[in-house]
Amino acid sequence: MNSNMNSNCKHPRIRVVARDEDEDIEYVECLECGEVFDSDEFRDMAIEEATKKDES
């Protein structure tokens, strides 16, 4: 996984790059910035963004 997180990218387009069936983890790559992260992390980012919008 990339240790450099691009905080400006909202990761609008992603693709699955790997799956770990034993751990039930799916890794995705942002097609805009190239960052790779697990899909749970992507869901968490979406929740955080929605919370920020609700607060403003």
Secondary structure, 3 states (H helix, E strand, C coil): CCCCCCCCCCCCCEEEEEEECCCCEEEEEECCCCCEEEHHHHHHHHHHHHHHHHHC
